[in-house]
Amino acid sequence: MSNPDHKDLPERIELETRDDPDRSVIWMHGLGADGNDFVPVVPALGLPESAKVRFIFPHAPVRPITVNGGMSMRGWYDILGMDIDRSTDEQGIRDSAATIQKLIDFEIERGIESQRIVLAGFSQGGAIALFQGLRCPTSLAGILALSTYLPLGDSLKEEMSVANAQVPIYMAHGVSDPVVPISLAEESKKTIEAAGVDVAWSTWPIPHSVSPEEIADIGRWLNQVLEL
């Protein structure tokens, strides 16, 4: 177990469904949002009343985003061009992945077993969830990746953690997403499956967003992987 410097942990919102949580979900927002974005989703997930889950919603750092004219906003990494899978801010991705690993380590330090931690994220946050979840040195309960893709896919086979070679992954995407093309998500799914990891996949008749039906489906998946 690592012992992270707590001062290095990101600003975040924490929401516990009951006292003394024994499971955690670390949920990362998309570009330009912040940790508040998915807080309202928690009661809509339909988790059992007995579930003791700590939801952690970290805030990404504020940084200039090249594709938005250099405007500063919260982002897990820079977007250098419209071809988001080719113009890649590798250092930003790896830095944010390391930050999220510190949160995982902190949850373990707080008494949550690694196998009871889910990494989740939407758009950019989902990209970091996939990237680090597949590289996490300890087994996770699952990876939830919404309206997103796997960055730096070429390095996956070389860097993938043996501990998460069979981690449950759920990817969901809107069929009319104008921000992250569904074709990019489908290609990411193939990359992950080529590395030997199964991916549960669903599509929804929505743009770059989540729907109530999708949230209910996510709740069922969380109930399963967290054994609630």
Buried (B, 14 or more C-beta within 10 A) or exposed (E): EEEBEEEEBBEBBEBBBEEEBBBBBBBBBBBBBBBEBBBEBBEEBEBEEEBBBBBBBBBBBEBEBBBBEEEEBBBBBBBBEEEBBEEBBEEBBBEBBEBBBBBBBBBBEEEBBBBBBBBBBBBBBBBBBBBBBBBBEBBBBBBBBBBBBBBBBEEBEEEBBEBBEEBBBBBBBBEEBEBBBBEBBBBBBEBBEEBEBEBBBEBBEBEBBBEEEBBEBBBEBBBBBBEB
